[in-house]
Amino acid sequence: MNYTKFKLKPREEIAGLVNNYDALFIYICGKCYEEFVALVPDECGVLRGFLAEQNKNVVGSYVIDFLCNKEQLQKRIAQSKILLGQSDALLVLSCGIGVQTVADLLETTAVYAVGDTMEQSGQHGISLCESKCAGCATCFLSLTQGICPLTNCSKELLNGPCGGAKNGKCEVSKDKDCGWEKIYKRLKRTQFDFAGQPVQFRKYNKIDFKQFNDYNNTIRSKRAENFYGGIYPFENKEHTADKPIQKFPDTEIVVIPLHQHLGNICESLVKVGDVVKIGQKIGDSKSFMSSPIHSSVSGKVIAVEPRPHPVLDGDIMSVVIQSDGKNILDDSVKPNDDYENITEEHLRKIIHDKGIVGLGGAQCPTHVKLRASKPIDTLLLNGCECEPYITADDRLMVERPREIIVGMQILLKILKLQKGIVAIESNKQKAIEVMKETITMLGLKSNIEVAEVKTKYPQGSERMLIKKILNRDVPLGGLPPEVGVVVNNVGTSFAVYNAVVNGIPLIKRIITVSGENCTKPGNYEIKIGTPIKDIINYCFSTSYPLSPISYSLRMGGPMMGVVQKNIEAPIIKGTTCLLALNKFDIIADAERNCIKCGRCVDVCPMELYPLYYWYYKRENSSERLKELEKSGIEMLNSKSRHSALNCIECGCCEYICSSKLSLVDAIKETKKEMVKNTC
């Protein structure tokens, strides 16, 4: 079904609009609410051909998807600035919303609508811009230079001002600007000659757009908060937010993968039959981009073999240890009573040797982050925890704030910084209060501050956080150090404290367990290598087994969590949550048709066009990808605005998708293809 909202005006009407102009530039909306099969609307060629017949010089034309997306449109206007300057007027082929958005951004440019809104029954699309379209099927925006009299005038007057406006406000709606006064000012700026312009009679069977306005008013007010895009999913944190951290019961067997970090896999330092102790190093690599692995129990090694991994495809070499239940510490686990006098280089070595990685999910070796090649002026500690359901970091900040702050002091010392910022979302008021009190108690108010940020997903992403707090833009394809920032998770800071002060490697972490049929939801301190099946047996009702047919078991939150296909896989360093969700009646699928509603573009915090990557996957052609994005080899460059390599896989696009397409999977496949093409 096609819900396209506009069509080309009659030829004679267009001829009247362009009669006094020689050089023209064209903006054409790529259309929305139609099956996504064609890149360029058919009307594009028709319009250019007609203008050629009229001996008009078309200086240039841009086909722009979702012309009503103001933020994206601003970038395209900047790209076409030179050609726009060479033209006498701008023709816009779109629905009324797109024309008004263009006119709003080009206040002194003569703008003409060469399209009419099509009559529809009930579907008028969802746009997050402020402009409205009455769907009247006869567009007057060429006469009024991009300001709709029907939606801007409370009386919907089509014959000029009523004379009742006072101080620029309407007498009917006293809080609304007079639409015709706005039109008059616009016509004056563009030096528009009203005489001789063609006028059509209006069709009065317009569409009621109130339901969309109610939605827009809610979302638009929040859209620009903190960063572009993003969503507001149901948080569902109440199940565990007030649950104190509990120690999870020890298990008989732990399976410890030798790959739990970005970078190279470790080699086993033990063999079958060896007796190991808690904190003993059992895996290591000579590579800089790697992190050692330690035993989380004392006992005997019963296998060194490939085992299922919760995140990586296929089986990964793992050390399987049968616990003796004695919890004997290795001799290497020694507290550092004089940790404040340890040198920066020695601190880095401790963090490396103790296997500390980022605990927010990315698992980047922390010692690598602490060797930034660029000058660093700011340390950001990330306590946002924006994913629904997850409350592990929240409880950590509430219950162990001193350890986090001391860990942060250690990080500041290594980076040779005097000040740091702890960022916490506003939905964690208790954590904010406790962290502030702890900073004051430790006498660090002049060194460390708590920044409260508004709750929005994915606020916890490094790029979004840096933009909000420091107003710095991490370059595409770049990392935070390029703008002088190092970002660490609060859990990582806690692990740094344990490593430096207590001498304890990263052998356990706080994990939220929640979801459907979870009889013991909570925040658990769980040893690395604990099999997922043991957690299920302890925390979930045995009356309702977690059947993969009915449930989706995820490691991580509902947005970015990885679906678990094998419950024999273990907990790893990067595990933040174990979550069971009912499967939706409608599962995201790549085989459905995109209706080009543009919602994925509206919510993408990286300002990408996720629908194109789905289309690429369906077309299954790397050449087609280049054509789709019109950027050729730049698509294989992470610094390209549209590169899939810039996707952070937050899942906003899939969450909001009208067609329930598996957009994240499509993007992941695109990334693999792009990397393969560059190898």
Disulfide bonds with the S-S distance in Angstrom:
none
